[in-house]
Amino acid sequence: MYRRAYHKGKGRALSGRSPNTMYLRTMRGRFVFPLVLMLLSQVLAAQLPMPELSAGTLIRIDSFASSYVDARPVDIWLPPGYETTQQYPVLYMQDGQMLFDARTTWNKQEWGMDEVIPALIDSGQIQAFILVAVWNNAPVRYLEYTSMKPFVYFSDSDMAILRDEPATGRLFTGDNLKGDLYLRFLVSELKPYIDSHYPTLSGREDTFIMGSSFGGLISMFAICEYPEVFGGAACLSTHWTGLYRQENNPFPFAMLAYFKDHLPDPSTHKLYFDHGTTTLDSLYAPYQQSADQIMREGGYTAANSLSLVFEGAPHTEEAWHDRVHIPITFLFGKGDDH
């Protein structure tokens, strides 16, 4: 496991660190690897450019080994003013390579987490926390972000429809889906590592998970499968449809049936959902409305759940950047209303 830590504005290597940690600086635009990140190779991970941060410190584990899924980079973002004598809540996020710097992402878009979080901390709206950015494994992203658990709700005819889908039929063949293994990686390998190497508040009430699209879907699975680990989940533009259409699509109904049967206890959990209304997000409204009804019937209220619609918003990192302050404040807010 190889670690690198980068600080904005420091142009020299810092000495006095452990031998397996190297402190360097990267500047925006110095490295350009078009399409390399989209075609992510773990072998090349150590050569990929580090994002330039607006604030905070980023520590990269270039290849986090797992017994469950392929090794991948993991970025740990430490907030400004980070102190080892202070304990911090933790947010685990999917698609970690998309979170910090558009110049290092395949589509030149970013969430801007290193900008949004410090602004919320500085304004006193949230408590400081550690962000664990888990990179996706691009060739099998859909497989790792979909659980096998809802498949008990599919009939044989449903499965035939799914397997015949040209764009995503490969998802639904045999035991291809890796979402349950991916969650084991998060819970039994990555989280123990983070809790043992950083001053975390490791309990459920201080451990959260977030993602968008299929990343939102696996974040929903995470809190349903491991309610003793995660106290809150933020699912942006949740890809309830699985396929890229609504007609003759059994996928969302199985996802919702699973959600209803595995809804975490509202007395100890928080749930956030949202979606836009254009591009891929235009498919989600009826299914999100069903999920909202499931939450209401399951005892969730405005105190522990939030579901929002953003008119005109597309299915992009830029759109998620524009509103990610809302779920962050919902999960980490200091006020009594969060």
Phi, psi and omega per residue, in radians:
M1 nan 2.101 -3.029
Y2 -1.977 2.219 -3.049
R3 -2.029 2.465 3.019
R4 -2.312 2.465 3.104
A5 -2.160 2.387 -3.083
Y6 -2.235 2.405 3.138
H7 -2.111 2.362 3.097
K8 -1.162 2.372 2.994
G9 1.448 0.060 3.098
K10 -1.907 1.960 -3.014
G11 -1.709 0.215 -3.122
R12 -2.267 2.689 3.031
A13 -1.222 2.422 -3.138
L14 -1.757 2.312 -3.126
S15 -1.594 3.122 3.096
G16 1.369 0.361 -3.129
R17 -1.901 2.926 3.125
S18 -1.112 2.620 -3.023
P19 -1.068 -0.427 -3.089
N20 -1.632 0.204 -3.138
T21 -2.174 2.258 -3.111
M22 -2.103 2.269 -3.112
Y23 -1.834 2.048 -3.104
L24 -2.378 3.123 3.068
R25 -2.236 2.411 2.961
T26 -2.116 2.537 3.136
M27 -1.908 2.565 3.091
R28 -0.956 2.283 3.027
G29 1.570 -0.157 -3.111
R30 -1.230 -0.653 3.129
F31 -2.035 2.369 3.113
V32 -2.297 2.090 3.123
F33 -2.260 1.317 -3.133
P34 -1.013 2.279 3.056
L35 1.257 -0.147 -3.110
V36 -1.125 -0.739 -3.120
L37 -1.201 -0.603 3.120
M38 -1.130 -0.591 3.131
L39 -1.785 0.816 -2.948
L40 -0.804 2.231 3.036
S41 -2.093 2.185 -3.129
Q42 -1.155 -0.479 3.126
V43 -1.101 -0.620 -3.096
L44 -1.599 0.043 -3.005
A45 -0.996 -0.705 -3.095
A46 -1.161 -0.334 -3.119
Q47 -1.625 -0.136 -3.099
L48 -1.258 2.558 -3.103
P49 -1.205 2.456 3.001
M50 -1.355 2.507 3.067
P51 -1.203 2.586 2.966
E52 -1.459 2.258 -3.077
L53 -1.667 2.582 2.962
S54 -1.385 -0.547 3.127
A55 -2.826 2.733 3.111
G56 1.556 -3.078 -3.124
T57 -2.213 2.412 3.137
L58 -2.010 2.187 3.053
I59 -1.936 2.170 -3.117
R60 -1.879 2.227 2.900
I61 -1.681 1.932 -2.970
D62 -1.158 -0.568 -3.093
S63 -2.610 1.611 3.136
F64 -1.463 1.961 -3.082
A65 -1.314 2.603 -3.114
S66 -2.517 2.594 3.021
S67 -1.479 -0.124 -3.010
Y68 -1.953 -0.648 -3.086
V69 -2.359 3.004 3.110
D70 -1.098 2.583 3.043
A71 -1.066 2.627 -3.107
R72 -2.740 2.813 3.006
P73 -1.207 2.568 3.008
V74 -2.323 2.225 3.099
D75 -1.823 2.277 3.080
I76 -1.928 2.017 3.140
W77 -1.715 2.176 3.122
L78 -1.828 2.334 -3.037
P79 -1.228 2.781 3.047
P80 -0.991 2.443 -3.121
G81 1.384 0.202 -3.130
Y82 -0.945 2.316 3.101
E83 -2.291 2.380 3.137
T84 -1.213 -0.254 3.126
T85 -1.520 -0.083 3.131
Q86 -1.911 2.498 3.101
Q87 -1.706 2.527 -3.019
Y88 -2.239 2.499 2.899
P89 -1.146 2.911 -3.076
V90 -2.331 2.397 3.013
L91 -2.022 2.174 3.046
Y92 -1.729 2.217 -3.105
M93 -2.140 2.491 3.076
Q94 -1.433 2.946 3.104
D95 0.908 0.847 -2.985
G96 -1.035 -0.453 -3.119
Q97 -1.294 -0.101 -3.089
M98 -1.770 0.121 -2.855
L99 -1.656 -0.345 -2.885
F100 -2.124 -0.659 -2.950
D101 -2.587 1.979 -3.081
A102 -1.063 -0.421 -3.108
R103 -1.311 -0.175 3.099
T104 -1.960 0.151 -3.123
T105 -1.840 2.745 -3.033
W106 -1.155 -0.551 -3.091
N107 -1.877 0.142 3.099
K108 1.088 0.584 3.008
Q109 -2.204 2.816 -3.111
E110 -2.656 2.823 3.025
W111 -1.413 -0.472 -3.105
G112 1.193 0.688 -3.093
M113 -1.129 -0.534 3.125
D114 -1.279 -0.151 3.048
E115 -1.774 -0.776 -3.046
V116 -1.199 -0.831 -3.054
I117 -1.123 -0.861 3.126
P118 -1.045 -0.612 3.110
A119 -1.104 -0.689 3.117
L120 -1.228 -0.642 3.080
I121 -1.139 -0.833 -3.101
D122 -1.076 -0.589 -3.134
S123 -1.435 -0.031 3.096
G124 1.391 0.197 -3.081
Q125 -1.421 -0.490 -3.102
I126 -2.368 2.846 2.988
Q127 -1.466 2.665 3.093
A128 -1.174 2.541 3.116
F129 -2.584 2.879 3.071
I130 -1.648 2.353 3.114
L131 -1.896 2.161 3.084
V132 -1.838 1.920 -3.069
A133 -1.717 1.834 -3.058
V134 -1.629 2.031 -3.123
W135 -1.135 2.523 2.979
N136 -1.390 2.779 3.051
N137 -1.784 1.622 -2.865
A138 -0.863 -0.800 -3.083
P139 -1.095 -0.448 -3.109
V140 -2.182 0.481 -3.079
R141 -0.984 -0.858 -3.118
Y142 -1.060 -0.648 -3.120
L143 -1.188 -0.680 -3.123
E144 -1.339 -0.354 -3.102
Y145 -1.778 0.260 3.100
T146 -2.281 2.252 -3.119
S147 -1.561 2.660 3.028
M148 -1.380 -0.284 -2.990
K149 -1.006 -0.725 -3.128
P150 -1.236 -0.136 -3.042
F151 -1.240 -0.202 3.051
V152 -1.202 -0.295 -3.130
Y153 -1.538 -0.089 -3.126
F154 -1.556 2.408 2.968
S155 -1.442 3.003 3.092
D156 -1.076 -0.662 3.126
S157 -1.204 -0.610 3.058
D158 -1.066 -0.800 -3.123
M159 -1.102 -0.627 3.102
A160 -1.103 -0.715 3.101
I161 -1.076 -0.782 -3.091
L162 -1.153 -0.731 -3.096
R163 -1.233 -0.430 -3.122
D164 -1.512 -0.073 -3.130
E165 -1.194 2.107 -3.061
P166 -1.035 -0.740 -3.002
A167 -1.343 -0.615 -2.981
T168 -2.286 0.221 -3.103
G169 -1.006 -0.503 -3.133
R170 -1.118 -0.328 3.101
L171 -1.122 -0.538 -2.848
F172 -1.956 0.649 3.126
T173 -1.986 2.071 3.081
G174 0.990 -2.321 -3.097
D175 -1.837 0.619 -3.131
N176 -1.082 -0.584 -3.031
L177 -1.145 2.353 -3.026
K178 -2.063 0.175 -3.070
G179 -1.046 -0.653 -3.129
D180 -1.212 -0.625 3.056
L181 -1.200 -0.696 3.109
Y182 -1.053 -0.728 3.130
L183 -1.175 -0.615 3.056
R184 -1.106 -0.695 3.061
F185 -1.007 -0.846 -3.130
L186 -1.060 -0.807 -2.963
V187 -1.439 -0.713 -3.001
S188 -1.769 -0.200 3.134
E189 -2.106 -0.975 -3.054
L190 -1.240 -0.857 -3.106
K191 -1.062 -0.789 3.076
P192 -1.027 -0.635 3.092
Y193 -1.105 -0.851 -3.132
I194 -1.053 -0.780 -3.092
D195 -1.176 -0.466 -3.124
S196 -1.559 -0.283 -3.094
H197 -1.911 -0.206 -3.108
Y198 -2.350 2.694 -3.093
P199 -1.395 1.383 -3.060
T200 -1.693 2.710 2.818
L201 -1.559 1.835 -2.857
S202 -1.609 -0.050 -3.102
G203 -1.306 2.920 -3.132
R204 -0.967 -0.709 -3.061
E205 -1.182 -0.174 -3.138
D206 -2.156 0.282 -3.123
T207 -2.162 2.122 -3.023
F208 -2.289 2.854 -3.109
I209 -2.431 2.555 -3.057
M210 -2.600 2.586 3.042
G211 -2.963 3.031 3.138
S212 -2.275 2.683 3.128
S213 1.032 -2.199 3.030
F214 -1.079 -0.502 3.056
G215 -1.151 -0.538 3.025
G216 -1.224 -0.660 3.134
L217 -1.110 -0.807 -3.127
I218 -1.223 -0.470 3.057
S219 -1.190 -0.647 3.018
M220 -1.090 -0.799 3.101
F221 -1.033 -0.687 -3.068
A222 -1.050 -0.827 -3.093
I223 -1.296 -0.462 3.086
C224 -1.331 -0.678 -3.123
E225 -1.400 -0.543 -3.074
Y226 -2.245 1.071 -3.125
P227 -1.179 -0.289 3.091
E228 -1.403 -0.233 -3.111
V229 -1.765 -0.823 -3.052
F230 -1.822 2.236 3.117
G231 -1.632 -0.187 3.133
G232 -2.805 2.640 3.103
A233 -2.391 2.421 3.039
A234 -2.056 2.084 -3.028
C235 -2.111 1.766 -3.098
L236 -1.642 2.355 3.117
S237 0.832 0.848 -3.067
T238 -0.999 2.246 -3.045
H239 -1.497 1.179 -3.113
W240 -1.021 -0.510 -2.992
T241 -1.334 -0.370 -3.099
G242 1.141 -1.099 3.010
L243 -1.382 3.121 -3.098
Y244 -1.880 0.672 3.085
R245 -2.756 2.914 3.104
Q246 -1.753 -0.648 -3.015
E247 -1.150 2.379 3.048
N248 0.882 0.806 -3.056
N249 -2.162 1.840 -3.122
P250 -1.411 -0.190 -3.005
F251 -0.990 -0.901 -3.053
P252 -1.108 -0.532 -3.097
F253 -1.237 -0.601 3.044
A254 -1.212 -0.696 3.109
M255 -1.072 -0.739 -3.118
L256 -1.236 -0.633 3.079
A257 -1.106 -0.745 3.074
Y258 -1.056 -0.826 -3.118
F259 -0.999 -0.757 -3.137
K260 -1.116 -0.743 -3.078
D261 -1.352 -0.281 -3.092
H262 -2.152 0.356 -3.118
L263 -1.023 2.195 3.140
P264 -1.207 2.771 -3.082
D265 -1.067 2.116 -3.111
P266 -1.189 -0.270 3.129
S267 -1.337 -0.241 -3.080
T268 -2.286 0.142 -3.047
H269 -2.425 2.766 3.055
K270 -2.178 2.468 3.126
L271 -2.299 2.278 3.081
Y272 -2.166 2.312 3.028
F273 -2.337 2.687 2.981
D274 -2.770 3.014 2.987
H275 -2.878 2.786 3.011
G276 -1.606 -2.812 -3.088
T277 -2.295 0.048 3.140
T278 -2.169 2.977 -3.052
T279 0.852 -2.405 -3.060
L280 -1.083 -0.535 3.139
D281 -1.106 -0.323 3.138
S282 -1.153 -0.241 -3.136
L283 -1.474 -0.283 -2.816
Y284 -1.544 -0.367 -2.941
A285 -0.920 -0.909 -3.069
P286 -1.104 -0.578 -3.118
Y287 -1.352 -0.638 3.081
Q288 -1.175 -0.638 3.062
Q289 -1.066 -0.671 3.074
S290 -1.147 -0.713 3.095
A291 -1.100 -0.680 3.105
D292 -1.092 -0.713 3.114
Q293 -1.140 -0.695 3.088
I294 -1.041 -0.744 3.125
M295 -1.125 -0.784 3.135
R296 -1.059 -0.803 -3.132
E297 -1.186 -0.406 3.129
G298 -1.550 0.058 3.053
G299 1.774 0.096 3.097
Y300 -1.383 2.506 3.140
T301 -2.262 -3.071 3.106
A302 -1.130 -0.297 3.136
A303 -1.317 -0.445 -3.062
N304 -2.328 0.208 3.079
S305 -2.597 2.675 3.127
L306 -2.651 2.281 3.096
S307 -2.370 2.117 -3.007
L308 -2.206 2.664 3.050
V309 -2.081 2.311 -3.130
F310 -1.991 1.766 -3.082
E311 -1.065 2.277 3.099
G312 1.450 -0.111 -3.089
A313 -1.361 2.345 3.117
P314 -1.588 -3.056 -3.109
H315 -1.697 1.279 -3.045
T316 -2.501 2.775 3.059
E317 -1.070 -0.626 3.124
E318 -1.097 -0.669 3.102
A319 -1.169 -0.716 3.130
W320 -1.193 -0.626 3.045
H321 -1.007 -0.731 -3.055
D322 -1.131 -0.385 -3.072
R323 -2.201 0.051 -3.055
V324 -1.165 -0.331 3.081
H325 -1.083 -0.426 -3.107
I326 -1.248 -0.935 3.087
P327 -1.143 -0.567 3.092
I328 -1.089 -0.780 3.113
T329 -1.152 -0.649 3.105
F330 -1.076 -0.719 -3.100
L331 -1.434 -0.669 -2.977
F332 -1.997 0.112 -3.071
G333 -1.081 2.587 -3.135
K334 -1.472 -0.426 -3.032
G335 -1.274 2.845 3.113
D336 -1.192 -0.306 -3.085
D337 -1.592 0.158 -3.126
H338 -1.964 nan nan
